[in-house]
Amino acid sequence: MDVNTRGGLFGPGGYGGGIFDGSQMGFGGLGQFEQAAAGVQGLGAESGAYRWCSKTEPCPSGDPRVTALQKALNVALKAHGFQLLTVDGKLGAGTCGAIAWSGTLPQSDPLWSTPGIDELMNPSAPSCKTFTYPTPVGSSKPFIPPSTFRAGLPWMEVSAQSGTVQGQINNDLVAHGYNPIAVTGMLDAPMCGAMRVAKDEWGMDYLTAYGGNCQAFQAPTRKALPAPPPGPARADEDEEPHAALTPKKSGVATAWVIGGLAVAAGLAGLYSVSKKG
């Protein structure tokens, strides 16, 4: 699949330098689709970065730059048959998922000719802690990009890779409002349960990549939430699936490819600042 690399924006030196090159997550060799969705890892903090918003890290108000970005992304989402983002100016998993999804669009897509789009994408890179792929209109399930990566872990056997993947899953669990699982270093029921939730609810397909040998599933538990701020909850912070094609519904029903496996505090969204040469 051809993807929009936006002038080498997927890592130092160009294509494949993000979390899918194996440098952060031990994956290595994932397909082009996954690499496109990964965004940039390790860019470091930038001035003017957006604030991350979630159920466990609520934002009292929105950012007008994020509002503009959400509006631009909604035009592209609608054109490609996906549910829309809530335009609230808050950068959460839904908006970050739409940013990551936009990296799979060709350079000719009208999104990339939107005035100021590069600048609007820029501050999202160090801010996104995880993301979810958009949900197609008429579906209750997130879009899961095809994955060519397979590395079935051994069931109930200690391995360094199992411990590494558990740590990566925990980054996404925490960012999505779940409690982390125990890092046992083994493919076990809690790990398999967390991978199934990641695939079904967020579109992160750890299960296909690593869970081929799963024999039991134990679902992760949700974190206790802080007291809600005054006013209605915002969809991008809620991370809940929505069915209607309307700007007042979240355009991302919690999903993304295995690339969302956020590493450390900065799973970068798509860093779309450079124009492709």
N, C-alpha and C positions, 0 to 999 in steps of 0.2 A: 504494500500500500504506500502510495506517495503521501508524504506528510510535510507540513509547513514547519521548517526548522527556524524560520525567522532569523537568518543570518548567524547560525551557530548558537542558538539560544538554549540548547539543551545541555550545556556544559562547556567547560574550557576546551577550546579546540574544535568545538562544533558538535555534530550529531552524536548522540549516545553518551554524552558526558554527565547525564543526570543520574538519578538513583538507579536507573536500569543498566548502568554499565558494570555493575557488580562492585563498585568501589565503596558503596555505602551499605548495601544490603546482601551482598554475596550472591546475587542472582546471576549476573553475567548472561549474555547471549539471548536476552529476550527479544521478541520480534519488534518490527518497526512501529507497530501501533502502540505498543506499551512504551517504547522509548519516546514517542511523540507526546504521549500523555503525561510523561513524568515531570516535565518542567525542569527547573534548575535546582540543583542541590549545592549548598555550600557557597552561595554568593556573599553571605554576610549581610549584616544590617545596612540599610540605606536610609538616608535622610528622607523624612516624609513618608515612611512606610505606613501602611494601613494597620489598623488595630484589629486583631483577631477577635471574633465574636462567636459565642456558643452558649449552650444552656448553662454550662458550668463557669463560663467566663462572659457574662452578659455585658453588653455595651449600652450605656444609658442613652446614647444618641448616635446618629449616623454620620457618615463622612460624605460630603457632596461629590467627591471624586469617585467614591464607590458607587454612588447613585448613578453617575454618568456612565460608569463601566457596566453596571447592571442593565441599564437601558440599551446600551450597544449590544451586549451579549443576548438580550432578549430578542432583538431583531434577528440575530443569527439563529437562535434556538427555535424561534417560530418558523423561520424559513426551512429548517431542517426537520421539523416535525416533533420538537421536544416541548415539554411543559416549560413555563416561564418562571423566572426568578421573581421573588418578591422584591420590589424596588424600595428598599429601606435604608440604603447607604451603609449596611453592615456586612463586613466580610466574614462569612462563615463557610462551612463545608460546602453548601450549595453553590455559592458564588465561586469558590475555589474550584469546584468540580467543573463548572461551566468554563472557567479559564483554562483548565487542563484539557477539557474536550475541544476547545477552540484550536488547540495545537494540532489537531488532526485535520483541520480544514486546509484546503489547498491555498496557495498564495493568491489565487485568483478570486477567492471568496470575498464578497463585498465587505465582510467584517474588517478586513485588513485595510480597506480604503476609508474607514470611518475616521473623520477628523479627530486627531489627538489620541487614537487608540493605543499607540505605542507607549505614550506617557502614562495613560491610565493603567496599562498592564504592569508597568515597571514596579510600582511600590508593592504589588501583591506578592512578589517573589519571596521576600524574607518573612512575610506575614502569615502565609497559609500553613497551618499545622497538619492538616489532612484535607481530603476533599472527597466528593461523591460525584459520580457521573450523572448527567441529566436523565430524566425519565421520559420515554416516548409518550406522546399524546395517546390517550386511550389505554394506557398500561398502568398497573400498580407496582410494577417491578422496574428497577433501574436498568438502564442499558449497560451491558457488560461487554466491553470490547473483546474480540477474540484474542486468545493467548496461545502462543506456541511453546511456552516454557513449561517443562515438566521436571521436577526433582523430588519424586516421592520419598518422603522421610520414613525411616524404619519405625514401626509401631512399638512403643514402650521400650525403646532402646536408646541409651544416652548417645547423643551425637552433638558435636559442636555446632553444626548447622541448625539443628532443632532449637538450641538455645538462642542462637542469633535471630531466627525467625520469630520465636516467641517474644523477644524484645521488640522486634519491629511491629508485630501485631499489637503489643501493648501500647505503643505510641499512638496507633490509630484508635484503639479502644478508649484510651483516656481522652483523646481529642474529640471523640464522638459521645462522650459522657458515660462511658462504662468503666467499671473497675478493672484493673489489669489482672491477668491470670498469673499464676505462679510460674516462674521460669525454672522448669524442672530439667530442661535439656533433653526432653523426650517428647515425641509425638504421642500425646495422651488425650483423654476425653475433653478436658477443658480447652486445650489448644484446638482440637478439631471443632468443638462447639463455637469457639471464637471465630474460626475461619469460616464456618457456615453462616454465622451472623454477618460477617463482613461481606460475603458474597451476596446473600439474600437481601440485606438491607442497604448496603452501600455500593455494591457492585465491585468490590475489591476481591478479586478472585484468587486469594491465597489457596483456597481449597483445591482448585484444579492444579495449581503449581506444586503444592507441597502435600496435600492431604489424600493422595491416592490410596494410602494404606490405613486410613482412619477406620476404626472398628467400633467406636463409641463417641457420643457427642454430649457435652455438658455446656449449656448456654452460659455466657458471661452475665454478670449482674450489673445493673445500672447504678451509677453514683447517686447519692442523695443530692438534690439540687438546692442551691441557695434560694433565699426568699426572692420571688420575682419582683422586678421593678414595677413601678406604676404603669398602667396602660396595658394594651394587649400584647401577647407574645408575638414575636416576629418569626416568620416561617424559616428564614435562613438559620436562625439560632435553634429552632425546634428540630430541624433535620428529620421531618416527617414526610412521607410520600403524599402527594396530592394528585388528583385526577383531572381537574379542570384546566383548560388552557386560558389562564387569566393572570395578569400581573400580580394579583393579590394572592396567588397560590405559589408555593415554592416550585421552582422549575427543576429541582433536583431531588428526587426521592432517594436520598442517601445511597450513593453508589460510586464506584469507580473500579478501574482495572487494578491489577495487583500493584501498579505503580503507586497507588495511594498509600501503600504501606509506608506511612510517614516515618522518617528516621529522625530522631532527636526532635528538637523543637522547631525545626523549620522545614517541613516538607514544603518545597516551594511550589507555588502555582506556576503557571506558564509565564515565563519572563519574556514578554513579547515587546521588547523595546527597539531592537535594531531592525532596520528595514533590510529585507533580503536583497543581496546584491546580484 
